[in-house]
């Protein structure tokens, strides 16, 4: 039987996912929306395990956007509790499996106990190198760009930089998760076809994959379909196909 994951197929170093469809999954089953979020945690576990197994270096999950505060207060409260419980229950296992936890976003708005749990998880897993799991929480792409601009403006005001020193490389170095490679593959589940203020700068050259599967039903098979589609794509970064072929020929 042929290998379903041939080693010659190019793998993305960094996969970023918008986990969409929890509410619709629950509604179709006549369950409260919170049941969909709870089922979504199991899909997170499956996805982390399979990405680590396939050799993905970085997995970024959009857990809570800066716009999600507009949801009903009781749902926001459930999401906060679920985030904290998941960190409490899963961090030790992730650490045992060599997975680093990294949280990006404006965490100041979170309850103090949740902020403490985030710091604990990051400190415990800091040295792990098998895979980095990035959780984008209270994150927005526009917020990220603005906070980077403010950081650079402060450096200019303090005389550390001149405005003409600022280029794309320096700007990118002030974005959240700047130490990580930019995403190679973006996946959104739930049938929606937009990026919803997620990693706006970082997704500039990312391959996009939109899945009809609702997030709680997302599994290894659907992830493999996305990875297989990625492997079929030609990433040119502004070059022509002919230029890429020449580059391959000459190593």
Residue pairs with C-beta under 8 A, 6 or more apart in sequence:
4 224
5 54
5 224
9 227
9 228
9 231
10 230
10 231
11 54
11 55
11 56
11 227
11 230
11 231
12 56
12 183
12 184
12 185
12 207
12 227
12 230
13 56
13 57
13 58
13 181
13 184
14 56
14 57
14 58
14 59
14 60
14 180
14 181
14 182
14 183
14 184
14 185
15 51
15 56
15 58
15 59
15 60
15 183
15 184
15 185
15 186
15 187
15 226
16 59
16 60
16 61
16 62
16 183
16 185
16 186
16 187
16 198
16 199
16 202
16 203
16 206
17 47
17 59
17 60
17 61
17 62
17 186
17 187
17 188
17 189
18 62
18 186
18 187
18 188
18 189
18 192
18 195
18 196
18 198
19 40
19 43
19 44
19 61
19 62
19 63
19 189
19 215
19 218
20 188
20 189
20 190
20 191
20 192
20 214
20 215
21 36
21 189
21 190
21 191
21 213
21 214
21 215
21 216
21 217
22 33
22 36
22 37
22 39
22 40
22 214
22 215
22 216
23 33
23 36
24 36
24 190
24 214
25 36
25 39
25 40
25 214
25 215
25 216
25 217
26 32
26 33
26 34
26 35
26 36
26 39
27 33
27 36
29 35
33 75
34 75
34 78
36 216
37 78
37 79
37 82
38 82
39 216
40 215
40 216
41 82
41 86
42 216
43 215
43 216
43 217
43 218
43 219
44 61
44 86
45 90
46 218
46 219
46 220
47 59
47 61
47 218
47 223
48 59
48 94
48 99
48 131
48 133
50 220
50 223
50 224
51 59
51 131
51 223
52 97
52 99
52 130
52 131
54 223
54 227
56 131
57 131
57 132
57 181
58 131
58 132
58 134
58 180
58 181
58 183
59 131
59 132
59 133
59 134
60 104
60 134
60 135
60 136
60 177
60 180
60 183
60 199
61 133
61 134
61 135
61 136
62 136
62 139
62 196
62 198
63 83
63 135
63 136
63 137
64 79
64 83
64 105
64 136
64 137
64 138
64 139
65 136
65 138
65 139
65 140
65 196
65 197
65 198
66 105
66 106
66 138
66 139
66 140
66 143
66 197
67 140
67 196
67 197
68 76
68 79
69 76
69 109
69 138
71 79
80 110
80 111
80 114
83 114
83 137
84 111
84 113
84 114
84 117
87 101
87 114
87 117
87 118
87 120
87 121
88 117
91 101
91 120
91 121
91 124
91 125
94 101
94 125
94 128
94 133
95 124
95 125
95 128
97 130
98 128
98 129
98 130
98 131
99 125
99 128
99 130
99 131
99 132
99 133
100 125
100 126
100 127
100 128
100 129
100 131
100 132
100 133
101 121
101 122
101 124
101 125
101 132
101 133
101 135
102 122
102 132
102 133
102 134
102 135
102 177
102 180
103 118
103 121
103 122
103 134
103 135
103 136
103 137
104 134
104 135
104 136
104 137
104 139
104 144
104 176
104 177
105 136
105 137
105 138
105 139
105 140
105 143
105 176
106 138
106 139
106 143
106 147
107 114
107 115
107 118
107 137
107 138
108 115
109 138
110 118
110 137
110 138
118 137
132 180
134 177
134 180
136 198
136 199
139 176
139 198
140 197
140 198
141 195
141 197
141 198
141 199
141 200
141 201
142 197
142 200
144 175
144 176
144 199
144 200
144 201
145 175
145 200
145 201
147 174
147 176
148 171
148 174
148 175
149 171
151 174
152 161
152 166
152 170
152 171
152 174
155 161
156 162
156 163
156 166
161 170
171 201
172 178
172 201
175 201
175 202
177 202
182 202
182 203
182 204
182 205
182 206
183 199
183 202
183 203
183 206
184 206
184 207
184 230
184 235
185 206
185 207
185 209
185 226
185 227
185 230
186 195
186 198
186 199
186 203
186 206
186 207
186 208
186 209
187 209
187 210
187 211
187 223
187 226
188 194
188 195
188 196
188 208
188 209
188 210
188 211
189 211
189 213
189 214
189 215
189 218
189 222
190 211
190 212
190 213
190 214
190 215
191 210
191 211
191 212
191 214
192 210
193 210
195 203
195 208
199 206
205 235
205 237
207 230
207 233
207 235
209 226
209 229
209 230
211 218
211 222
211 225
211 226
213 222
234 241
234 244
236 243
236 244
239 247
